[in-house]
């Protein structure tokens, strides 16, 4: 059984994950348009993962005997200055998502809803990974820079991350 407060928070998280997916899909389109196929692959794949997060909570609400409700999802920003600004935005956004996930887990704990608290642990771990990934790319931008061939190498790095994630996903689904 979900309390009205937790149901409201879970529905809000469904919408936030949906919005996250739209943000990354839009960013992926921007990158593709700029000829950054590695960044585009990384971001587009990430958009798919966010939809997976949304579905995970959606199914949890349904399995708990409630109807998930989709709210209005705001427009994803499409004006992007450059790759550095893009990944700074990814990092900031993920930090905001982490704060919401933490608040949800804390609310479940305070209400002694250990089933929802346990359910949220997957997201807590996932946020740790997502923040680390965004920071990792930002660190590479700091080291390599965007001048000259820098942008090309950053795009190559993003392609590697996209391929790595795909390999991890394949390994996870095979187990
Ligand atoms: Fe589903 Fe990137 O948070």
Backbone and ligand atoms as CSV (ligand in chain L), in Angstrom:
chain,resi,resn,atom,element,x,y,z
A,1,UNK,N,N,0.840,-1.204,0.000
A,1,UNK,CA,C,0.000,0.000,0.000
A,1,UNK,C,C,0.872,1.251,0.000
A,2,UNK,N,N,0.484,2.210,-0.830
A,2,UNK,CA,C,1.249,3.463,-0.903
A,2,UNK,C,C,0.469,4.586,-0.220
A,3,UNK,N,N,1.158,5.390,0.549
A,3,UNK,CA,C,0.484,6.540,1.162
A,3,UNK,C,C,0.225,7.576,0.065
A,4,UNK,N,N,-0.735,8.484,0.279
A,4,UNK,CA,C,-0.990,9.532,-0.731
A,4,UNK,C,C,0.273,10.344,-1.016
A,5,UNK,N,N,1.075,10.581,0.039
A,5,UNK,CA,C,2.302,11.370,-0.162
A,5,UNK,C,C,3.288,10.635,-1.076
A,6,UNK,N,N,3.484,9.339,-0.806
A,6,UNK,CA,C,4.432,8.579,-1.633
A,6,UNK,C,C,3.918,8.411,-3.063
A,7,UNK,N,N,2.618,8.215,-3.200
A,7,UNK,CA,C,2.041,8.086,-4.543
A,7,UNK,C,C,2.279,9.374,-5.334
A,8,UNK,N,N,2.115,10.506,-4.662
A,8,UNK,CA,C,2.326,11.800,-5.322
A,8,UNK,C,C,3.801,11.959,-5.730
A,9,UNK,N,N,4.687,11.582,-4.839
A,9,UNK,CA,C,6.128,11.685,-5.141
A,9,UNK,C,C,6.523,10.742,-6.280
A,10,UNK,N,N,5.967,9.537,-6.278
A,10,UNK,CA,C,6.293,8.574,-7.343
A,10,UNK,C,C,5.778,9.067,-8.694
A,11,UNK,N,N,4.575,9.643,-8.693
A,11,UNK,CA,C,4.043,10.193,-9.946
A,11,UNK,C,C,4.901,11.354,-10.437
A,12,UNK,N,N,5.358,12.189,-9.495
A,12,UNK,CA,C,6.218,13.317,-9.872
A,12,UNK,C,C,7.525,12.784,-10.469
A,13,UNK,N,N,8.020,11.680,-9.912
A,13,UNK,CA,C,9.272,11.106,-10.415
A,13,UNK,C,C,9.072,10.512,-11.808
A,14,UNK,N,N,7.915,9.931,-12.039
A,14,UNK,CA,C,7.603,9.413,-13.385
A,14,UNK,C,C,7.735,10.555,-14.401
A,15,UNK,N,N,7.152,11.695,-14.059
A,15,UNK,CA,C,7.205,12.841,-14.978
A,15,UNK,C,C,8.618,13.380,-15.137
A,16,UNK,N,N,9.376,13.366,-14.039
A,16,UNK,CA,C,10.754,13.873,-14.113
A,16,UNK,C,C,11.624,12.968,-15.000
A,17,UNK,N,N,11.421,11.647,-14.894
A,17,UNK,CA,C,12.202,10.717,-15.721
A,17,UNK,C,C,11.824,10.883,-17.202
A,18,UNK,N,N,10.544,11.119,-17.440
A,18,UNK,CA,C,10.061,11.373,-18.805
A,18,UNK,C,C,10.737,12.636,-19.342
A,19,UNK,N,N,10.753,13.677,-18.517
A,19,UNK,CA,C,11.380,14.944,-18.911
A,19,UNK,C,C,12.870,14.725,-19.173
A,20,UNK,N,N,13.518,13.932,-18.314
A,20,UNK,CA,C,14.944,13.635,-18.502
A,20,UNK,C,C,15.157,12.989,-19.864
A,21,UNK,N,N,14.293,12.051,-20.209
A,21,UNK,CA,C,14.413,11.375,-21.494
A,21,UNK,C,C,14.305,12.394,-22.629
A,22,UNK,N,N,13.343,13.308,-22.522
A,22,UNK,CA,C,13.167,14.321,-23.573
A,22,UNK,C,C,14.378,15.245,-23.676
A,23,UNK,N,N,14.940,15.594,-22.513
A,23,UNK,CA,C,16.125,16.466,-22.521
A,23,UNK,C,C,17.253,15.811,-23.313
A,24,UNK,N,N,17.513,14.523,-23.014
A,24,UNK,CA,C,18.639,13.849,-23.659
A,24,UNK,C,C,18.363,13.558,-25.134
A,25,UNK,N,N,17.101,13.286,-25.430
A,25,UNK,CA,C,16.734,13.071,-26.839
A,25,UNK,C,C,16.990,14.352,-27.637
A,26,UNK,N,N,16.580,15.485,-27.054
A,26,UNK,CA,C,16.778,16.787,-27.708
A,26,UNK,C,C,18.273,17.104,-27.839
A,27,UNK,N,N,19.020,16.836,-26.776
A,27,UNK,CA,C,20.471,17.067,-26.813
A,27,UNK,C,C,21.123,16.189,-27.886
A,28,UNK,N,N,20.630,14.958,-27.993
A,28,UNK,CA,C,21.162,14.031,-28.999
A,28,UNK,C,C,20.925,14.565,-30.410
A,29,UNK,N,N,19.762,15.169,-30.607
A,29,UNK,CA,C,19.441,15.747,-31.921
A,29,UNK,C,C,20.363,16.930,-32.209
A,30,UNK,N,N,20.612,17.741,-31.172
A,30,UNK,CA,C,21.525,18.894,-31.344
A,30,UNK,C,C,22.905,18.375,-31.750
A,31,UNK,N,N,23.388,17.356,-31.023
A,31,UNK,CA,C,24.725,16.815,-31.286
A,31,UNK,C,C,24.814,16.249,-32.709
A,32,UNK,N,N,23.795,15.517,-33.098
A,32,UNK,CA,C,23.756,14.934,-34.462
A,32,UNK,C,C,23.850,16.042,-35.504
A,33,UNK,N,N,23.124,17.114,-35.248
A,33,UNK,CA,C,23.104,18.254,-36.164
A,33,UNK,C,C,24.458,18.947,-36.260
A,34,UNK,N,N,25.223,18.833,-35.179
A,34,UNK,CA,C,26.562,19.443,-35.147
A,34,UNK,C,C,27.624,18.486,-35.700
A,35,UNK,N,N,27.196,17.310,-36.123
A,35,UNK,CA,C,28.145,16.325,-36.660
A,35,UNK,C,C,28.852,15.525,-35.582
A,36,UNK,N,N,28.340,15.624,-34.335
A,36,UNK,CA,C,28.975,14.915,-33.209
A,36,UNK,C,C,28.262,13.581,-32.998
A,37,UNK,N,N,28.607,12.615,-33.831
A,37,UNK,CA,C,27.861,11.356,-33.820
A,37,UNK,C,C,28.085,10.545,-32.539
A,38,UNK,N,N,29.269,10.675,-31.943
A,38,UNK,CA,C,29.542,9.960,-30.689
A,38,UNK,C,C,28.688,10.510,-29.560
A,39,UNK,N,N,28.653,11.828,-29.443
A,39,UNK,CA,C,27.825,12.468,-28.403
A,39,UNK,C,C,26.358,12.143,-28.645
A,40,UNK,N,N,25.965,12.171,-29.916
A,40,UNK,CA,C,24.569,11.882,-30.244
A,40,UNK,C,C,24.201,10.454,-29.829
A,41,UNK,N,N,25.098,9.504,-30.122
A,41,UNK,CA,C,24.824,8.104,-29.748
A,41,UNK,C,C,24.705,7.975,-28.233
A,42,UNK,N,N,25.611,8.633,-27.526
A,42,UNK,CA,C,25.600,8.571,-26.066
A,42,UNK,C,C,24.294,9.155,-25.510
A,43,UNK,N,N,23.926,10.328,-25.990
A,43,UNK,CA,C,22.748,11.029,-25.445
A,43,UNK,C,C,21.443,10.325,-25.824
A,44,UNK,N,N,21.385,9.831,-27.053
A,44,UNK,CA,C,20.165,9.153,-27.502
A,44,UNK,C,C,19.960,7.852,-26.727
A,45,UNK,N,N,21.073,7.168,-26.485
A,45,UNK,CA,C,20.992,5.938,-25.684
A,45,UNK,C,C,20.551,6.268,-24.259
A,46,UNK,N,N,21.089,7.363,-23.761
A,46,UNK,CA,C,20.729,7.793,-22.409
A,46,UNK,C,C,19.233,8.143,-22.314
A,47,UNK,N,N,18.710,8.724,-23.381
A,47,UNK,CA,C,17.274,9.053,-23.419
A,47,UNK,C,C,16.451,7.769,-23.244
A,48,UNK,N,N,16.910,6.702,-23.893
A,48,UNK,CA,C,16.226,5.406,-23.773
A,48,UNK,C,C,16.291,4.871,-22.351
A,49,UNK,N,N,17.444,5.071,-21.714
A,49,UNK,CA,C,17.585,4.603,-20.323
A,49,UNK,C,C,16.625,5.346,-19.398
A,50,UNK,N,N,16.454,6.631,-19.658
A,50,UNK,CA,C,15.535,7.418,-18.813
A,50,UNK,C,C,14.097,6.931,-18.975
A,51,UNK,N,N,13.755,6.524,-20.190
A,51,UNK,CA,C,12.412,5.958,-20.392
A,51,UNK,C,C,12.283,4.659,-19.602
A,52,UNK,N,N,13.388,3.930,-19.526
A,52,UNK,CA,C,13.408,2.698,-18.716
A,52,UNK,C,C,13.176,3.009,-17.245
A,53,UNK,N,N,13.772,4.097,-16.775
A,53,UNK,CA,C,13.567,4.508,-15.374
A,53,UNK,C,C,12.093,4.849,-15.152
A,54,UNK,N,N,11.548,5.578,-16.120
A,54,UNK,CA,C,10.140,5.972,-16.021
A,54,UNK,C,C,9.251,4.730,-15.936
A,55,UNK,N,N,9.529,3.742,-16.816
A,55,UNK,CA,C,8.707,2.524,-16.855
A,55,UNK,C,C,8.836,1.715,-15.559
A,56,UNK,N,N,10.022,1.762,-14.987
A,56,UNK,CA,C,10.264,1.012,-13.746
A,56,UNK,C,C,9.343,1.533,-12.635
A,57,UNK,N,N,9.247,2.843,-12.529
A,57,UNK,CA,C,8.384,3.425,-11.487
A,57,UNK,C,C,6.909,3.251,-11.862
A,58,UNK,N,N,6.640,3.432,-13.133
A,58,UNK,CA,C,5.270,3.237,-13.657
A,58,UNK,C,C,4.754,1.842,-13.262
A,59,UNK,N,N,5.572,0.833,-13.527
A,59,UNK,CA,C,5.171,-0.544,-13.214
A,59,UNK,C,C,5.049,-0.761,-11.708
A,60,UNK,N,N,5.927,-0.127,-10.958
A,60,UNK,CA,C,5.880,-0.288,-9.497
A,60,UNK,C,C,4.556,0.261,-8.948
A,61,UNK,N,N,4.148,1.427,-9.443
A,61,UNK,CA,C,2.889,2.026,-8.992
A,61,UNK,C,C,1.721,1.109,-9.364
A,62,UNK,N,N,1.753,0.591,-10.607
A,62,UNK,CA,C,0.685,-0.323,-11.057
A,62,UNK,C,C,0.647,-1.589,-10.200
A,63,UNK,N,N,1.826,-2.173,-9.974
A,63,UNK,CA,C,1.898,-3.406,-9.183
A,63,UNK,C,C,1.445,-3.183,-7.742
A,64,UNK,N,N,1.548,-1.925,-7.288
A,64,UNK,CA,C,1.125,-1.609,-5.919
A,64,UNK,C,C,-0.389,-1.397,-5.841
A,65,UNK,N,N,-1.057,-1.460,-7.003
A,65,UNK,CA,C,-2.514,-1.355,-7.014
A,65,UNK,C,C,-3.040,0.052,-7.260
A,66,UNK,N,N,-2.199,0.901,-7.830
A,66,UNK,CA,C,-2.618,2.289,-8.110
A,66,UNK,C,C,-2.413,2.594,-9.586
A,67,UNK,N,N,-3.024,3.712,-10.011
A,67,UNK,CA,C,-2.866,4.116,-11.403
A,67,UNK,C,C,-1.837,5.241,-11.490
A,68,UNK,N,N,-0.732,4.997,-12.214
A,68,UNK,CA,C,0.203,6.104,-12.417
A,68,UNK,C,C,-0.459,7.185,-13.270
A,69,UNK,N,N,-0.108,8.430,-13.010
A,69,UNK,CA,C,-0.731,9.540,-13.751
A,69,UNK,C,C,0.372,10.382,-14.410
A,70,UNK,N,N,0.244,10.533,-15.719
A,70,UNK,CA,C,1.191,11.385,-16.452
A,70,UNK,C,C,0.749,12.839,-16.338
A,71,UNK,N,N,1.655,13.687,-15.894
A,71,UNK,CA,C,1.329,15.115,-15.829
A,71,UNK,C,C,1.863,15.829,-17.049
A,72,UNK,N,N,1.772,17.161,-17.019
A,72,UNK,CA,C,2.326,17.961,-18.124
A,72,UNK,C,C,3.848,17.874,-18.055
A,73,UNK,N,N,4.450,17.684,-19.194
A,73,UNK,CA,C,5.924,17.602,-19.234
A,73,UNK,C,C,6.432,18.825,-19.999
A,74,UNK,N,N,7.282,19.603,-19.310
A,74,UNK,CA,C,7.698,20.851,-19.948
A,74,UNK,C,C,8.642,20.621,-21.130
A,75,UNK,N,N,8.762,21.674,-21.898
A,75,UNK,CA,C,9.568,21.628,-23.115
A,75,UNK,C,C,11.045,21.415,-22.770
A,76,UNK,N,N,11.696,20.542,-23.507
A,76,UNK,CA,C,13.136,20.333,-23.286
A,76,UNK,C,C,13.897,21.468,-23.977
A,77,UNK,N,N,14.924,22.020,-23.314
A,77,UNK,CA,C,15.682,23.108,-23.959
A,77,UNK,C,C,16.385,22.636,-25.230
A,78,UNK,N,N,16.333,23.456,-26.268
A,78,UNK,CA,C,16.962,23.072,-27.542
A,78,UNK,C,C,18.095,24.016,-27.943
A,79,UNK,N,N,18.232,25.123,-27.198
A,79,UNK,CA,C,19.333,26.055,-27.523
A,79,UNK,C,C,20.541,25.669,-26.663
A,80,UNK,N,N,21.561,25.174,-27.307
A,80,UNK,CA,C,22.745,24.670,-26.592
A,80,UNK,C,C,23.984,25.392,-27.132
A,81,UNK,N,N,24.797,25.925,-26.212
A,81,UNK,CA,C,25.963,26.733,-26.636
A,81,UNK,C,C,27.058,25.856,-27.261
A,82,UNK,N,N,27.478,24.883,-26.510
A,82,UNK,CA,C,28.512,23.973,-27.016
A,82,UNK,C,C,28.516,22.686,-26.185
A,83,UNK,N,N,29.434,21.787,-26.497
A,83,UNK,CA,C,29.457,20.478,-25.836
A,83,UNK,C,C,29.728,20.599,-24.333
A,84,UNK,N,N,30.571,21.568,-23.967
A,84,UNK,CA,C,30.881,21.735,-22.542
A,84,UNK,C,C,29.609,22.159,-21.792
A,85,UNK,N,N,28.906,23.144,-22.344
A,85,UNK,CA,C,27.658,23.606,-21.712
A,85,UNK,C,C,26.650,22.458,-21.650
A,86,UNK,N,N,26.657,21.642,-22.692
A,86,UNK,CA,C,25.717,20.508,-22.745
A,86,UNK,C,C,25.974,19.544,-21.579
A,87,UNK,N,N,27.247,19.141,-21.414
A,87,UNK,CA,C,27.515,18.157,-20.360
A,87,UNK,C,C,27.442,18.774,-18.959
A,88,UNK,N,N,27.661,20.082,-18.872
A,88,UNK,CA,C,27.435,20.750,-17.576
A,88,UNK,C,C,25.951,20.684,-17.223
A,89,UNK,N,N,25.121,20.851,-18.248
A,89,UNK,CA,C,23.669,20.773,-18.037
A,89,UNK,C,C,23.261,19.346,-17.639
A,90,UNK,N,N,23.881,18.354,-18.284
A,90,UNK,CA,C,23.599,16.945,-17.937
A,90,UNK,C,C,23.931,16.722,-16.459
A,91,UNK,N,N,25.107,17.194,-16.057
A,91,UNK,CA,C,25.560,16.977,-14.677
A,91,UNK,C,C,24.628,17.675,-13.676
A,92,UNK,N,N,24.290,18.922,-13.955
A,92,UNK,CA,C,23.381,19.675,-13.076
A,92,UNK,C,C,22.021,18.982,-12.993
A,93,UNK,N,N,21.539,18.542,-14.145
A,93,UNK,CA,C,20.230,17.878,-14.167
A,93,UNK,C,C,20.259,16.595,-13.341
A,94,UNK,N,N,21.318,15.818,-13.501
A,94,UNK,CA,C,21.401,14.566,-12.748
A,94,UNK,C,C,21.501,14.818,-11.236
A,95,UNK,N,N,22.167,15.891,-10.859
A,95,UNK,CA,C,22.237,16.225,-9.430
A,95,UNK,C,C,20.834,16.558,-8.898
A,96,UNK,N,N,20.053,17.249,-9.729
A,96,UNK,CA,C,18.672,17.562,-9.320
A,96,UNK,C,C,17.836,16.289,-9.206
A,97,UNK,N,N,18.043,15.362,-10.139
A,97,UNK,CA,C,17.307,14.089,-10.081
A,97,UNK,C,C,17.708,13.329,-8.819
A,98,UNK,N,N,19.001,13.328,-8.506
A,98,UNK,CA,C,19.477,12.641,-7.299
A,98,UNK,C,C,18.780,13.194,-6.054
A,99,UNK,N,N,18.645,14.517,-5.992
A,99,UNK,CA,C,17.987,15.138,-4.830
A,99,UNK,C,C,16.544,14.635,-4.695
A,100,UNK,N,N,15.863,14.489,-5.820
A,100,UNK,CA,C,14.463,14.000,-5.799
A,100,UNK,C,C,14.403,12.524,-5.386
A,101,UNK,N,N,15.346,11.744,-5.915
A,101,UNK,CA,C,15.395,10.308,-5.566
A,101,UNK,C,C,15.659,10.159,-4.060
A,102,UNK,N,N,16.613,10.933,-3.560
A,102,UNK,CA,C,16.925,10.879,-2.128
A,102,UNK,C,C,15.716,11.257,-1.282
A,103,UNK,N,N,15.012,12.298,-1.721
A,103,UNK,CA,C,13.825,12.756,-0.970
A,103,UNK,C,C,12.754,11.664,-0.957
A,104,UNK,N,N,12.620,10.972,-2.081
A,104,UNK,CA,C,11.627,9.893,-2.161
A,104,UNK,C,C,12.006,8.739,-1.229
A,105,UNK,N,N,13.279,8.361,-1.271
A,105,UNK,CA,C,13.745,7.268,-0.403
A,105,UNK,C,C,13.578,7.665,1.071
A,106,UNK,N,N,13.901,8.913,1.367
A,106,UNK,CA,C,13.780,9.375,2.755
A,106,UNK,C,C,12.317,9.382,3.211
A,107,UNK,N,N,11.421,9.827,2.323
A,107,UNK,CA,C,9.989,9.852,2.668
A,107,UNK,C,C,9.488,8.428,2.932
A,108,UNK,N,N,9.934,7.480,2.102
A,108,UNK,CA,C,9.521,6.079,2.293
A,108,UNK,C,C,10.036,5.565,3.639
A,109,UNK,N,N,11.266,5.912,3.960
A,109,UNK,CA,C,11.860,5.462,5.225
A,109,UNK,C,C,11.097,6.062,6.414
A,110,UNK,N,N,10.803,7.348,6.322
A,110,UNK,CA,C,10.090,8.017,7.422
A,110,UNK,C,C,8.693,7.443,7.630
A,111,UNK,N,N,8.091,6.974,6.532
A,111,UNK,CA,C,6.751,6.390,6.645
A,111,UNK,C,C,6.811,4.897,6.957
A,112,UNK,N,N,8.034,4.400,7.144
A,112,UNK,CA,C,8.256,2.967,7.412
A,112,UNK,C,C,7.696,2.071,6.298
A,113,UNK,N,N,7.683,2.633,5.066
A,113,UNK,CA,C,7.290,1.843,3.895
A,113,UNK,C,C,8.571,1.222,3.340
A,114,UNK,N,N,8.956,0.079,3.899
A,114,UNK,CA,C,10.238,-0.527,3.549
A,114,UNK,C,C,10.226,-1.138,2.144
A,115,UNK,N,N,9.041,-1.452,1.638
A,115,UNK,CA,C,8.973,-2.000,0.270
A,115,UNK,C,C,9.368,-0.896,-0.717
A,116,UNK,N,N,8.775,0.296,-0.541
A,116,UNK,CA,C,9.126,1.407,-1.435
A,116,UNK,C,C,10.566,1.858,-1.172
A,117,UNK,N,N,10.967,1.844,0.078
A,117,UNK,CA,C,12.346,2.221,0.411
A,117,UNK,C,C,13.319,1.288,-0.322
A,118,UNK,N,N,13.027,0.003,-0.272
A,118,UNK,CA,C,13.862,-0.983,-0.955
A,118,UNK,C,C,13.832,-0.770,-2.470
A,119,UNK,N,N,12.647,-0.511,-2.998
A,119,UNK,CA,C,12.503,-0.253,-4.443
A,119,UNK,C,C,13.382,0.928,-4.879
A,120,UNK,N,N,13.463,1.935,-4.036
A,120,UNK,CA,C,14.214,3.146,-4.386
A,120,UNK,C,C,15.729,2.946,-4.372
A,121,UNK,N,N,16.193,1.863,-3.739
A,121,UNK,CA,C,17.644,1.676,-3.640
A,121,UNK,C,C,18.303,1.506,-5.011
A,122,UNK,N,N,17.587,0.898,-5.950
A,122,UNK,CA,C,18.131,0.750,-7.306
A,122,UNK,C,C,18.410,2.136,-7.900
A,123,UNK,N,N,17.488,3.062,-7.666
A,123,UNK,CA,C,17.635,4.419,-8.211
A,123,UNK,C,C,18.765,5.182,-7.513
A,124,UNK,N,N,18.919,4.937,-6.221
A,124,UNK,CA,C,20.000,5.595,-5.475
A,124,UNK,C,C,21.345,5.191,-6.091
A,125,UNK,N,N,21.516,3.898,-6.342
A,125,UNK,CA,C,22.764,3.405,-6.945
A,125,UNK,C,C,22.923,3.929,-8.369
A,126,UNK,N,N,21.835,3.948,-9.103
A,126,UNK,CA,C,21.866,4.418,-10.497
A,126,UNK,C,C,22.297,5.886,-10.566
A,127,UNK,N,N,21.800,6.693,-9.643
A,127,UNK,CA,C,22.170,8.116,-9.656
A,127,UNK,C,C,23.657,8.306,-9.384
A,128,UNK,N,N,24.193,7.460,-8.530
A,128,UNK,CA,C,25.627,7.529,-8.256
A,128,UNK,C,C,26.405,7.329,-9.566
A,129,UNK,N,N,25.974,6.335,-10.345
A,129,UNK,CA,C,26.630,6.037,-11.627
A,129,UNK,C,C,26.439,7.169,-12.627
A,130,UNK,N,N,25.215,7.707,-12.679
A,130,UNK,CA,C,24.923,8.730,-13.692
A,130,UNK,C,C,25.684,10.019,-13.417
A,131,UNK,N,N,25.791,10.385,-12.143
A,131,UNK,CA,C,26.566,11.590,-11.811
A,131,UNK,C,C,28.038,11.373,-12.137
A,132,UNK,N,N,28.543,10.180,-11.810
A,132,UNK,CA,C,29.956,9.872,-12.062
A,132,UNK,C,C,30.258,9.926,-13.561
A,133,UNK,N,N,29.337,9.432,-14.369
A,133,UNK,CA,C,29.520,9.413,-15.823
A,133,UNK,C,C,29.590,10.839,-16.383
A,134,UNK,N,N,28.654,11.680,-15.947
A,134,UNK,CA,C,28.641,13.071,-16.431
A,134,UNK,C,C,29.919,13.792,-16.001
A,135,UNK,N,N,30.346,13.547,-14.756
A,135,UNK,CA,C,31.578,14.179,-14.252
A,135,UNK,C,C,32.791,13.701,-15.053
A,136,UNK,N,N,32.772,12.416,-15.374
A,136,UNK,CA,C,33.855,11.805,-16.139
A,136,UNK,C,C,34.023,12.492,-17.500
A,137,UNK,N,N,32.912,12.718,-18.175
A,137,UNK,CA,C,32.985,13.377,-19.491
A,137,UNK,C,C,33.445,14.827,-19.321
A,138,UNK,N,N,32.950,15.505,-18.297
A,138,UNK,CA,C,33.373,16.894,-18.053
A,138,UNK,C,C,34.872,16.961,-17.753
A,139,UNK,N,N,35.377,15.978,-17.013
A,139,UNK,CA,C,36.820,15.929,-16.721
A,139,UNK,C,C,37.622,15.786,-18.009
A,140,UNK,N,N,37.126,14.939,-18.913
A,140,UNK,CA,C,37.828,14.754,-20.190
A,140,UNK,C,C,37.819,16.055,-20.997
A,141,UNK,N,N,36.690,16.761,-20.961
A,141,UNK,CA,C,36.620,18.044,-21.685
A,141,UNK,C,C,37.644,19.014,-21.096
A,142,UNK,N,N,37.765,18.985,-19.768
A,142,UNK,CA,C,38.724,19.871,-19.094
A,142,UNK,C,C,40.157,19.533,-19.535
A,143,UNK,N,N,40.459,18.243,-19.624
A,143,UNK,CA,C,41.822,17.816,-19.965
A,143,UNK,C,C,42.114,18.030,-21.459
A,144,UNK,N,N,41.196,17.573,-22.293
A,144,UNK,CA,C,41.437,17.592,-23.739
A,144,UNK,C,C,41.145,18.967,-24.347
A,145,UNK,N,N,40.113,19.646,-23.816
A,145,UNK,CA,C,39.710,20.943,-24.378
A,145,UNK,C,C,38.886,20.747,-25.636
A,146,UNK,N,N,38.333,21.833,-26.145
A,146,UNK,CA,C,37.471,21.731,-27.328
A,146,UNK,C,C,38.106,22.378,-28.559
A,147,UNK,N,N,39.336,22.883,-28.388
A,147,UNK,CA,C,39.995,23.544,-29.525
A,147,UNK,C,C,40.581,22.502,-30.479
A,148,UNK,N,N,40.751,22.917,-31.713
A,148,UNK,CA,C,41.408,22.057,-32.699
A,148,UNK,C,C,40.745,20.698,-32.777
A,149,UNK,N,N,41.563,19.657,-32.545
A,149,UNK,CA,C,41.019,18.292,-32.636
A,149,UNK,C,C,40.334,17.863,-31.343
A,150,UNK,N,N,40.342,18.738,-30.343
A,150,UNK,CA,C,39.760,18.415,-29.041
A,150,UNK,C,C,38.319,17.938,-29.144
A,151,UNK,N,N,37.549,18.664,-29.921
A,151,UNK,CA,C,36.130,18.318,-30.066
A,151,UNK,C,C,35.974,16.917,-30.668
A,152,UNK,N,N,36.842,16.614,-31.638
A,152,UNK,CA,C,36.810,15.295,-32.270
A,152,UNK,C,C,37.089,14.206,-31.231
A,153,UNK,N,N,38.104,14.427,-30.414
A,153,UNK,CA,C,38.466,13.412,-29.411
A,153,UNK,C,C,37.374,13.262,-28.341
A,154,UNK,N,N,36.755,14.370,-27.965
A,154,UNK,CA,C,35.654,14.288,-26.993
A,154,UNK,C,C,34.512,13.449,-27.576
A,155,UNK,N,N,34.255,13.676,-28.861
A,155,UNK,CA,C,33.190,12.914,-29.525
A,155,UNK,C,C,33.538,11.420,-29.548
A,156,UNK,N,N,34.813,11.130,-29.750
A,156,UNK,CA,C,35.257,9.729,-29.732
A,156,UNK,C,C,35.072,9.121,-28.334
A,157,UNK,N,N,35.376,9.899,-27.329
A,157,UNK,CA,C,35.215,9.427,-25.944
A,157,UNK,C,C,33.741,9.139,-25.649
A,158,UNK,N,N,32.876,10.045,-26.103
A,158,UNK,CA,C,31.430,9.854,-25.882
A,158,UNK,C,C,30.951,8.589,-26.587
A,159,UNK,N,N,31.501,8.341,-27.785
A,159,UNK,CA,C,31.138,7.119,-28.531
A,159,UNK,C,C,31.539,5.879,-27.736
A,160,UNK,N,N,32.717,5.957,-27.085
A,160,UNK,CA,C,33.180,4.818,-26.279
A,160,UNK,C,C,32.242,4.577,-25.104
A,161,UNK,N,N,31.816,5.665,-24.466
A,161,UNK,CA,C,30.881,5.529,-23.337
A,161,UNK,C,C,29.563,4.909,-23.812
A,162,UNK,N,N,29.109,5.337,-24.984
A,162,UNK,CA,C,27.846,4.799,-25.521
A,162,UNK,C,C,27.991,3.303,-25.783
A,163,UNK,N,N,29.142,2.911,-26.377
A,163,UNK,CA,C,29.383,1.495,-26.689
A,163,UNK,C,C,29.533,0.684,-25.414
A,164,UNK,N,N,30.231,1.259,-24.427
A,164,UNK,CA,C,30.433,0.578,-23.151
A,164,UNK,C,C,29.093,0.309,-22.467
A,165,UNK,N,N,28.248,1.343,-22.473
A,165,UNK,CA,C,26.918,1.214,-21.849
A,165,UNK,C,C,26.120,0.129,-22.551
A,166,UNK,N,N,26.246,0.088,-23.883
A,166,UNK,CA,C,25.490,-0.914,-24.649
A,166,UNK,C,C,25.978,-2.310,-24.291
A,167,UNK,N,N,27.325,-2.456,-24.123
A,167,UNK,CA,C,27.889,-3.761,-23.762
A,167,UNK,C,C,27.431,-4.175,-22.367
A,168,UNK,N,N,27.410,-3.197,-21.439
A,168,UNK,CA,C,26.946,-3.489,-20.082
A,168,UNK,C,C,25.486,-3.938,-20.102
A,169,UNK,N,N,24.691,-3.212,-20.914
A,169,UNK,CA,C,23.258,-3.537,-21.005
A,169,UNK,C,C,23.051,-4.942,-21.539
A,170,UNK,N,N,23.855,-5.314,-22.583
A,170,UNK,CA,C,23.737,-6.649,-23.181
A,170,UNK,C,C,24.119,-7.720,-22.163
A,171,UNK,N,N,25.191,-7.435,-21.384
A,171,UNK,CA,C,25.641,-8.397,-20.366
A,171,UNK,C,C,24.578,-8.556,-19.286
A,172,UNK,N,N,23.971,-7.430,-18.897
A,172,UNK,CA,C,22.953,-7.471,-17.836
A,172,UNK,C,C,21.722,-8.253,-18.309
A,173,UNK,N,N,21.321,-8.060,-19.575
A,173,UNK,CA,C,20.119,-8.765,-20.036
A,173,UNK,C,C,20.397,-10.240,-20.288
A,174,UNK,N,N,21.684,-10.613,-20.444
A,174,UNK,CA,C,22.024,-12.022,-20.663
A,174,UNK,C,C,22.097,-12.791,-19.345
A,175,UNK,N,N,22.133,-12.044,-18.204
A,175,UNK,CA,C,22.255,-12.731,-16.930
A,175,UNK,C,C,20.904,-12.872,-16.248
L,1,LIG,FE1,FE,16.736,8.679,-14.420
L,1,LIG,FE2,FE,19.310,10.189,-15.196
L,1,LIG,O1,O,17.975,9.868,-13.969
